[in-house]
């Protein structure tokens, strides 16, 4: 019997809330793409920004080649996540912040999972300190979680160093896979009370949680759930949608 054939508890929205609040978390950590909202905001922003003319033709051709190599398994998740931010080197950070706000408003906001938004609101009402951890660029994630009361200083996402207001190729952080857990440890969260994630790339931070809450799990994460005897929650808007995650 394969792990995916094992009976894995699937929670309703009410059961998820009950389980989360029973932990009485002081700190809760959320992945974003596929967990708080549907889709891949990182890849989406890259394509959108190229279409908007923010990226030079040379840079767009280069990242297209690199992304194809990533899909073929020839480039790591860590590499491509960093490079998808490095293509903006030389641009003004404020320009990227403005673009990220527009992108999230027009392309992502409508895909926020209602049940997760309600859960986050409930946690915030209870005074829980909320963090966002993502392998998408920090500009988009900061804009996306602002409405949930998560300030930029509690956003751990792919980030490039800024010099004189300009984006550089020098990467400060690329939180993916084990890097997500490492980023949390660096800010003093070696065992956050509750962690929410949807992908195998979230597994390392789910493993260090006091309580792990897989949301809309991808096939590889669902297998990990079976091995660890975890349950999971699938939002209504994600029902019937294959949670395909590149690099799995």
N, C-alpha and C positions, 0 to 999 in steps of 0.2 A: 504493500500500500504506500503510495507516494504521499509526501507531506500535504499536497493540495487536496488529497482525498480524505484526510483526517477531518473530523467534524470540528470546525472552528466556530466558537461562539460569535454570533453576529448581534450586536446591540442595536436596540431602537434608540431614537434620539433621547427619549425619556430615560432609558437605562444608562446611556452614556452620561447624561447629566448627573444621574444618581451616583454612578461610580466615581465620577470626577469630584463631586462635592463631598463624597464620603472620605476622600483622601485628605480633605481640608488643606489643600495646597497653599503654601505661602508664595511659591514661585511656580509659574507655568511657562513652558517653552513651546512655541509653535513653529514648525516648518510652514511655508506659505504656499508655493505652487502645488496644487493638487491636494492641499490640506485645508487651507482657509478658502481658497478659490480654485476653480477648475482651470486647466490649461497650464502652459509653460510660459510664464511672463518673461523669463529671461530670453528665451529664443524669440518670443513674440516681439519683445522690444527691439531686439537686434534687427529683425526683418523690417519692422515698422520704421525704425530710425534710418535704415538704409533707403527705404522708400521715400522718406521725408527729406532725403538729401543731406542728412547730418554727417554721413560718413563718406569719405572719398571713394572714388571708383576703385582705386588701388587697394584700399583697406577692405572694401566690400568683396572684391574678388578673392583676396587673401583669406578672409574669414570663411567665405563660401567653400573654398578648397579645404580649409582646416576642418570645417564642420562635417563635410562629406567623409573626411578621413576618420573623424570621431565616430560617425555612424557605422563605418566599416570596422571599427574596433582597433584602429591604428593609433589613436590618440586617446589619452586618459580623460576621465571626467574632470579631474583636477586641472589639466592643461586647458581644455576647451572652456571651462568656466572662467578661468583667468583671462584667456585671450578674447573672450566676448566682451570684456571690459577694456582691455588694452587697445582695442580698435578705436576707442574714443580719445586716445592720447593726442594732446595738442588742442583739444576743444575746451571751451570755458565750462567750468563745473556748473555755473548757474544755468547755462544753456541746457545741460543735461538734466538738471533738476526740473527745469520748466518742461522739457520734453517728457520726462518721466511722469510728471503730474498729468499732462495731457493724455499720454498713452494709457495710464491707469484709468483715468476717467472715461475714456471712450472705448477701450478695448477689454478691460478686465473687471471693472467694478460690477458689471451686471452678472458676472460669473461667481460672485462670492456665494459660498454655501450658506443658506439661511440658518440651518441648524448650528453651524459652527459659529456664525456671527452671534447668535443668541447665547451660545455657551460662553463665548468670550465676554459678552456683556455681563453675564452672570458672575463670571470670575472677577471682572473689574469692579462690579458692585460690592463684592465681598472683600475688596482690598488686596486681591492677589497681584503680585508683581509679575507683569507679563513681558516676555521676551520673544523676539522673532529671530529665527536662524535660517538662512537661505543661501543657496549657491547661485541665486540671481543677483544682479548688481544692486548695490545698496540704494541707489537713487530710486529705483522702482519700488523696492520693498519698503523703504521709508515712507513713500507716498501711500502705498497700499495699506499699511497698518496704522497710519495716523488716525484714521477714524475710529480705531479700536482703543485709542488711548495709549498706544505703545510709542514712546518717544524715540527719537533717532539714537540716543545713547544706549538704548536697549535693543538695537537692531544689529545683528551680526550677519553680514552678507559680503558678497565680493566687493572689495574696495580697493581703489588705486590711490596712491599718494597725490595730493594736490599741491602744486607749487605756483605761487603768484596767480592763483585763481584758475590755473590750467591743469587738466588731467595729465598724468604722466603714465609711463608703462610700469612703474614701480608698484607692485601689488602689496597691499598691507595685509589682506586676509582673503582666503578662498575657502570658505567653510563647505566642505562636502565630504561624505563618507566619514572616516575617522576625524577629519578636520573639523566637523561640526562639534564633536565631543571635545576636541582640543580647544576650540574657540570658547566653548562654555567654561572649560576649566580655567582658561586664562582670565576670565572675569569673575572667578571665584565660585562657579557653579559646577562643582564636581559631581553632585548628585541632586539635580533639580527634582522637585516633588512630582511634577507631572510633565510629560513630554508627548507632543502630538506630531506625527509624521506619516507620510503616505508612501515613501519610496525606500528601496533597499539602501539608497544613499543617506537615509535618515537612521538606519539601524544602529549605528554606533552611539548616537545620542539617545535613542530609545533604550538602549541597553544600560545606560548609566542612570536612567530615571528611577525615582522612587516607585513610580507607576507609569507604564508605557500605554499610550492610547493610539493605536494605529487607526488612521482615518483614510478611507478610500484607498486601501492598500493596492499597490501594484502587484503583479503576479509573484515577483521575487520576494516582496515583503510578506505576502500572504503565506508563502512557504515558511518564512522565518517565524511568523505568528504560530504556525502549527507546531514547529519545533519547540517554541518557548511557551506554548499553552496560553497564548494571548488571544483575547477576543478582538473584534474590530467593529468600526462603524462605517457605513456607506451612506453618504448624503443622498437625498432623493434626486437631486440634479445630476448625480454621477451614476445613477442606476442605468445599467445596460451600456455604459460607456467603458470601453476597455482602457484601463489605467496604464497605458503604455508609457514607459519611462526609458529614455535612451540610456545606453550604457549598462543595461541589465542583461 
